[in-house]
Amino acid sequence: MASRLGSPGEYVDYAASKGAIDTLTTGLSLEVAAQGIRVNCVRPGFIYTEMHASGGEPGRVDRVKSNIPMQRGGQAEEVAQAIVWLLSDKASYVTGSFIDLAGGK
């Protein structure tokens, strides 16, 4: 999993580490595709999880949801459904791809 958004003063270091996962996803998918191994990345946006509370801002998703085109935060179940799809045979030709679950942001 990765994140592609970083905001000044808000988890910039976290977003940078997730940027490294993007590079790893692309490179590794190219290295192992011929062996039938698929490598993909799910990039959640603002999701209602305990991560924000443990970071000291439990209401963060509600604070920023007006900036999200869909006007809401995502649910962990929505992220899980994307992962389940990627693991399924329905995604058997998908590799080196990124799924952004960010409500259009």
C-alpha positions as CSV (number, residue, x, y, z in Angstrom):
1,M,0.0,0.0,0.0
2,A,1.1,3.5,-0.7
3,S,-0.1,7.1,-0.6
4,R,0.5,9.7,-3.2
5,L,-0.5,12.8,-1.3
6,G,1.6,14.8,1.1
7,S,0.5,18.0,2.7
8,P,2.8,20.6,4.4
9,G,3.1,19.8,8.1
10,E,1.0,16.7,7.7
11,Y,2.6,13.3,7.3
12,V,5.1,14.4,4.6
13,D,7.6,11.9,5.8
14,Y,5.0,9.2,5.6
15,A,3.9,10.2,2.1
16,A,7.6,10.2,1.0
17,S,8.1,6.6,2.2
18,K,5.0,5.6,0.3
19,G,6.5,7.2,-2.9
20,A,9.3,4.6,-2.5
21,I,6.7,1.9,-2.6
22,D,5.5,3.2,-6.0
23,T,9.0,2.8,-7.4
24,L,9.3,-0.6,-5.9
25,T,6.0,-1.7,-7.4
26,T,6.9,-0.6,-10.9
27,G,10.4,-2.1,-10.8
28,L,9.5,-5.3,-9.1
29,S,6.5,-5.9,-11.4
30,L,8.9,-5.7,-14.4
31,E,11.4,-8.0,-12.9
32,V,8.9,-10.8,-12.0
33,A,6.1,-10.6,-14.6
34,A,7.7,-13.3,-16.8
35,Q,7.4,-15.7,-13.9
36,G,3.7,-15.1,-13.6
37,I,4.1,-13.0,-10.5
38,R,1.9,-9.9,-10.3
39,V,2.9,-6.9,-8.3
40,N,0.3,-4.1,-7.8
41,C,-0.2,-1.2,-5.4
42,V,-3.3,0.0,-3.6
43,R,-3.0,3.7,-2.6
44,P,-5.7,4.7,-0.1
45,G,-6.5,8.3,0.5
46,F,-8.3,9.6,3.5
47,I,-9.7,6.4,5.1
48,Y,-11.5,6.2,8.4
49,T,-8.9,4.1,10.4
50,E,-7.2,4.3,13.8
51,M,-4.1,5.7,12.1
52,H,-5.3,9.2,12.4
53,A,-6.1,8.8,16.1
54,S,-2.8,7.3,16.9
55,G,-1.2,10.3,15.1
56,G,-3.0,12.6,17.4
57,E,-5.8,13.7,15.1
58,P,-8.8,11.4,15.3
59,G,-11.0,13.8,13.3
60,R,-8.6,14.3,10.4
61,V,-10.7,12.6,7.8
62,D,-13.8,14.7,8.7
63,R,-11.6,17.9,8.7
64,V,-10.4,17.3,5.1
65,K,-13.4,15.6,3.5
66,S,-14.7,18.9,2.0
67,N,-11.5,18.9,-0.2
68,I,-12.3,15.4,-1.5
69,P,-14.3,15.4,-4.7
70,M,-16.7,12.7,-3.4
71,Q,-17.0,14.8,-0.2
72,R,-16.4,11.9,2.2
73,G,-13.7,9.7,3.6
74,G,-13.3,6.1,2.6
75,Q,-13.9,3.0,4.6
76,A,-11.4,0.2,5.3
77,E,-13.8,-2.2,3.7
78,E,-13.5,-0.3,0.4
79,V,-9.8,-0.7,0.5
80,A,-10.1,-4.4,1.3
81,Q,-12.4,-5.0,-1.6
82,A,-9.8,-3.5,-4.0
83,I,-7.2,-5.8,-2.6
84,V,-9.4,-8.9,-2.8
85,W,-10.1,-8.0,-6.5
86,L,-6.4,-7.7,-7.2
87,L,-5.8,-11.1,-5.6
88,S,-8.6,-12.7,-7.7
89,D,-8.4,-14.4,-11.1
90,K,-10.5,-11.4,-12.4
91,A,-7.3,-9.3,-12.1
92,S,-5.0,-12.0,-13.6
93,Y,-3.7,-9.6,-16.3
94,V,-3.1,-6.7,-13.9
95,T,0.5,-6.1,-12.9
96,G,2.5,-2.9,-12.3
97,S,-0.7,-1.0,-11.6
98,F,-1.8,1.4,-9.0
99,I,-5.4,1.7,-7.6
100,D,-6.1,5.0,-6.0
101,L,-8.8,4.8,-3.5
102,A,-9.1,8.5,-2.7
103,G,-12.5,9.7,-3.6
104,G,-11.2,11.4,-6.8
105,K,-8.4,13.3,-5.0
